[in-house]
Amino acid sequence: MAERPIAPTAPELVLETDTGSTVMSPGHDYQVGRDPLSDIVFDDARVSWHHAVLRCDRNRWTLADRHSTNGTYADGHRVHDCDVRPGSEIRFGNPADGPRAVLVSAPDPTPNRPTEVSLPKLTGTFRRPTSVRPLPARTIRIGRAPDNDLVVDDLTVSRRHAELRAHTDGTYEILDVGSHNGTYLNGSPVSRAPVGSGDIIGIGHSAFCLVGDELQEYVDTGEVSLDVQELTVAVDHGRKVLLDHVSFPVGEKCLLAVVGPSGAGKSTLLNALTGQRPADRGTVLYDGRDLYRDYAELRRRIGLVPQDDILHPQLTVRAALAYAAELRFPQDTAKAERRARVDEVIRELGLEQRAEQPVHSLSGGQRKRVSVALELLTKPSLLFLDEPTSGLDPGMDRSVMNMLRGLADDGRTVIVVTHSVLSLNVCDRLLVLAPGGRVAYYGPPGDTLAFFGFDHWPEAFEAFERDRQRDWAREYRESPFQRHYVTQATSQPHHPGPAPLAPVSPPRPRSWGAQLATLVRRYTAVLGADRTFLVIMIALPFVMGAMARALAGGRLARDSAMNALLILCVGAVLTGAANAVRELVKERAVYQRERAVGLPRSAYLISKVVVLGTVTVAQAVVLTLVALLGVDLNAPGGKGVLLPPLAELTLAVALLGFTAMMLGLLVSALVRKEEVTMPLLVLIAIIQVVFCGALLRLHGVPGLEQLSWLVPSRWALGAMAGTVGLSRLVPGTLAADPLFRHSTGVWLLNLAMLLVLSAVYGVVVGWLLRRQEPAVMRR
């Protein structure tokens, strides 16, 4: 009979270093080295990547050097394998001043108090609590304000956030008291819910757990792990696989690069890891918690920097970050608190000298730093970047990658998808995806090319395309790299595949009205800083108005009335549509990211309507007054239908400009590239001219008449023609159109149809914006 292994009987020890302490339990080996995935990490050049290991051997603890370059020293002597005990002093790399560690006895746990939460109900955290306090016998208030019973120093937490209520029967419930970012129970948002033993209450970056007679707090400081298990994504009803059972662990403070040929599934993997497009099968564990199940809570701890800049280039660096902070932090955050956090991030990213520069004046690498700074405002623990070095020269490429290295060292997990292989050496781990979304390699970057059998990266990428029959994934599965860097490095238990992730609206850090006000102020600042827009905005109504005035002369008559009104229509359409036709497509990346962190779709759209509508109406008034002020309008009896003739004409032109602006927003929401908007603007103007009724007879012509009902200038020209009595001034079939009658009912119908078209365009724009969002954000 085989001998039964003897369980370790050595005591728990605490290894204390200058950066913290680690509780060492028998039954687990503790790796020491410069590798960020080690249990004890020393960021010192004298420490080898894999330097030493501490392990329990039955009733004693041992220290073994792993053939390090500069040696391991216990109590002043170089050792290769020795016993250690409480009081032992260990140096790594140098006996005098190398990184130091001291072993001390672990304190006895309080009776009935668990030393760690091991798989609380519905979660999987393995960390020791940050703080422990007795369960309250009364209601306690939780929030950011210092007068709360439980103060959470986190800007994403409201000043008055939640209450933990104790009932006389010994039960507890959590109550959200109107917080802006929400209170969560086991990953789901709640307003009021009972809390039992093992349940996790999520507030900002903190989690609270009821364990025995204690309330334990776990603060997410950023040093989290990510465990990816069997992610699979397929489209076309499963016929095409984009990700094929992708698994790998990412340790704390790790910088992971994801590379692979085009079509290998890098973007699909990024969407699956961030929860924007969850995998069909498989699990993503955020520090032991199922990201998909707890996505409503954990989404705020994920930062995503897309390939396109998520900035308004006209704003200064400080202004761009200040507006972002205003949108992302709770409404009760003081301006001084937001400013302090912005200054902190600017210092962290080394942007002090660029803070007052417009974003468009920065280099590509500096703009990427600002995009990263924007994401760091809310202190995400996981930071994802999509092609951050795309289009940068080699020097900027290395600068950006070194920046990411520093961010990981400061206590974050950073994952970067890239095509560049110039600076992979600064990464801790490299994931190479082969065509078909399969793992071809996962491990240290320095071993990758040797594993594939090539000397240079271009040869490896050519082989992916050329050797289609080579089973890259099988070769890796059967290699020691798979066993060492995936199988043995995975500490989390295997979880079943994710349940379907229902669309969950992101929490709103601020009220709808407050966000709208911020968006209006920001958009006004953006337009005000765009000198080209300002010049066009001011000049266009004057130019078009001068043309209309030249045609009108001193009096609207048979030979001038129709042309003057037509020029007014064209001018209103051009000014309104030109103002808006680029505004949504050029901000698409900005909108999608802000939508993911709580921006209401309606507030974003209405901010555009308010600002652009105000500008457009002002331009329409200038256009009409330049064209017709002082001109004899020759209206019937010198009167309009309901108002003075000039007022009615101004109102019709203003409504036409506003409707054209809404049509411009529709085009902007519909197209994918900003470059195609200008040809479409020309097409819009031509359609307005052709179908307004000034050139072609539309009334009574089947097809054309019905089509013209969709054209705003048709109704605007009708309203203006009714005001001046065009059929009286210009006899003939064109002016005899029923929509041109000098009648109250007809005139109101024309104006009402402009309002209806504006509303229809607005609804369609909102629908298009929704379709551009990841499914998990829609509601």
C-alpha positions, 0 to 999 in steps of 0.5 A, a space after each residue: 500500500 502506498 504511504 499516505 502523504 503527511 500533512 504539513 504541520 509547520 506554523 503559519 509565518 508572515 514575511 515582512 518586506 519594505 512594501 508589505 507583508 505576506 502570510 505564508 500558509 503550509 501547503 503552498 510554495 511562495 515564489 520570490 523574484 522580479 517576475 510580477 507573477 511571483 508571490 513576493 515581487 522585488 523590483 530590483 535589478 539585482 533580483 533574478 526573474 525567478 530568484 528563490 522559493 519558500 516552502 513548508 517541508 512537513 514541520 519546518 520552513 525552507 528557503 531554496 535559491 533558484 540559481 539566482 545570479 547574485 545569490 540569496 542570503 539568510 542572516 548574512 550568509 549566502 545559502 542555496 537551501 536552508 531552514 528559516 524560522 521566525 526572526 530570520 532575516 533574508 536578503 536577495 541579490 546583496 548581503 548588505 543592502 539587497 531587498 530585505 525580508 524578515 520572518 515573524 510568527 503569524 498572530 493567532 486568529 481570534 476564536 471563530 474568526 476566519 483568517 480569510 474569506 474563501 469563496 463567499 457565496 456567489 464570489 471567489 475572493 481569496 484575500 485578507 480583509 483590509 479592515 475588520 469591525 464588529 457587526 453593528 447593533 444599529 443602523 450605520 451610514 456609509 459614504 464619502 463624507 467624514 461624518 458617516 459611521 463608515 467612511 469610504 475614501 473614494 471619489 466614486 462613492 457619494 457623500 451619503 451612499 448607503 445604510 446598513 440596517 440592523 434589525 432586532 431579530 439579528 438580520 441585516 439589510 442594505 439600503 441605497 440612499 440615492 447614491 449616484 453610482 449605485 449599491 450592489 449586492 453580490 454584483 447586482 444593483 439594489 435599492 434595498 435588500 436583505 444581507 446574509 452571511 457571505 453576501 458581498 456589498 459593493 460600494 465604489 472600490 470597496 466590498 463589505 462581507 458579513 462573516 460571523 459576527 464581523 463586517 469585513 471590508 475589502 478595498 480594491 487597490 488595483 492589484 488584482 488578477 484576471 483569470 481567463 477560462 475557455 473563452 469561445 466566441 462564434 458567429 453565423 450560428 456557430 459556423 465561424 469561430 472567432 475565439 477558440 477555448 482561449 485560457 490564460 492567467 494574468 497576475 497582479 501588476 502584470 503588463 500583458 501584450 496580445 499580438 497576432 495576425 489580422 483576423 486572429 481575434 484580438 479585438 474579439 478577445 478585448 471585447 470579451 475581456 471588457 464585457 462589451 461583447 461577452 463570450 458565448 462560452 467560458 469565464 472571465 474571473 476578476 480577482 476570483 469574481 465572475 466578471 460577467 455575472 457581477 458586470 454591473 458592479 465591476 464594469 466601473 473598475 475597468 478602463 478602456 482606451 480604444 484605438 481612436 482618441 477619446 478626446 475633443 482635440 480643441 480643448 486643452 489637456 486640463 479642460 478635457 480631463 476636467 469635463 471628464 471628471 465632472 461627468 464621471 464623478 458623483 454630483 456631490 463631488 466638490 469642484 476642488 476634489 475633482 480638480 485635485 484628482 485631475 492634477 494628480 493624474 496629470 502628474 502621474 502621466 508626466 503631463 504637467 508641461 502640456 496641461 494648458 496645450 490644446 490636445 490637437 497640438 500634442 504628438 501622437 504619443 502625448 495624445 495617447 497619454 491624455 487618453 490614458 489619463 482620462 481613464 485613470 481618473 476613476 482609478 480602474 484596476 484593469 486597464 485595456 488598450 487597443 492599438 495604443 501605438 498605431 501610427 507612432 514612430 519607433 521612439 513614440 512606440 517605446 515611450 508609450 510602452 514604457 508608460 504602460 510598464 510604469 502603470 503596471 508597476 504602480 499597481 494595475 493590471 494592463 492588457 494591450 492589444 498591438 500590432 507592434 513588436 518593437 517593445 514587447 520586451 517591457 511586457 511581463 507576458 505575451 499572448 500570441 493568437 493564431 488564425 481562428 482565435 487559438 492560443 499559439 503562445 502564452 509566456 515571457 516575451 523573450 522566449 516566443 521566437 525561439 518557441 516558434 523556431 524563428 529569429 525575427 517576428 516578420 518570419 513568424 507572422 508570415 508563417 501564420 499565413 503560409 502554414 495554414 495546416 500547422 496546428 499552432 494551438 496543439 503545439 503550445 498545449 503540449 509544451 512545457 510553457 502551457 503547463 508552467 505559465 497557464 496550468 500551474 499558474 492558474 490559482 482559481 478553480 474552474 468555473 462553468 460557462 457564463 450565463 447570458 448577460 442581460 443588457 444593464 444600463 451603466 449607473 449615472 454618476 450625476 442626474 440627467 439635468 446635471 450631465 446635460 448642463 456639463 455636456 452643453 458647456 463642454 460642447 460650447 467650449 469645443 465649438 468656441 475653440 474651433 476657429 474654422 467653425 467660427 469663421 464659417 458660422 459667422 460668414 455663411 449667413 452673411 454671404 447667403 443673405 447678401 446673395 438673396 438681397 441682390 436677387 430681391 432688390 428693393 422689392 419682391 416682384 414677379 421676376 425676383 420673389 421666387 429666386 429670393 425665397 429659393 436662396 433663403 431656403 438653400 442658405 438655411 439648409 446649408 447652414 443647418 446641415 453644415 453645422 451638424 453633418 460631422 458632429 456625431 461621426 467625429 465623436 463616435 469613439 468619445 460617445 461610446 466610451 462615455 456611454 459605457 461609464 454612465 452618459 445617458 444617450 438622450 442627454 448627449 443627443 439633446 446637448 447637440 440639439 441645444 447648442 447646434 440649434 441655438 447656433 443655427 437659429 441665430 444664423 437663420 435670423 442673420 440670414 433673413 435680416 441681411 436678405 430682407 430687412 428694408 425690402 418691400 415684401 409686397 405681402 397682401 395688404 402689407 400683412 402676413 398670415 398671423 404675424 408681420 411678414 418679416 417675422 413670419 419669413 424669419 420664423 420659417 427660415 429658422 425652422 428650416 435651418 433647425 430641421 436641416 440641422 436635425 437632418 445633418 445629425 441623422 446623416 452624421 449618425 448614419 455614416 461610418 467615416 467623417 470624409 463622406 459627410 461633405 459629398 452628402 451635404 452637397 447631395 442634401 442641398 441639391 435635393 432641397 432645391 429640386 423638391 422644394 417646389 420652386 423649380 418643378 411642379 410637384 402638386 398633383 404629380 404622383 410619386 414626386 408629390 409624396 416624396 417631396 413631403 419628406 423634404 424640409 424645404 418643401 414646407 418652408 418654401 410653402 410657408 414663405 410663399 404663403 406669407 408674401 402671397 407668391 401666387 399673386 406675385 408670380 402667376 403660373 402653375 408653380 406658384 399655384 401650389 396649394 401649399 403656397 396659399 396665403 391661408 392660416 391653416 396652410 401656413 400653420 400646416 407648413 410650420 407644423 410639418 417642419 416640427 414633425 420632420 425634426 422630431 422624426 429625425 431626432 428619434 431616428 438619430 437616437 435609434 442609430 446611436 443605440 445601434 452603435 453601442 455594445 449590446 450590453 449597454 443598450 436598454 
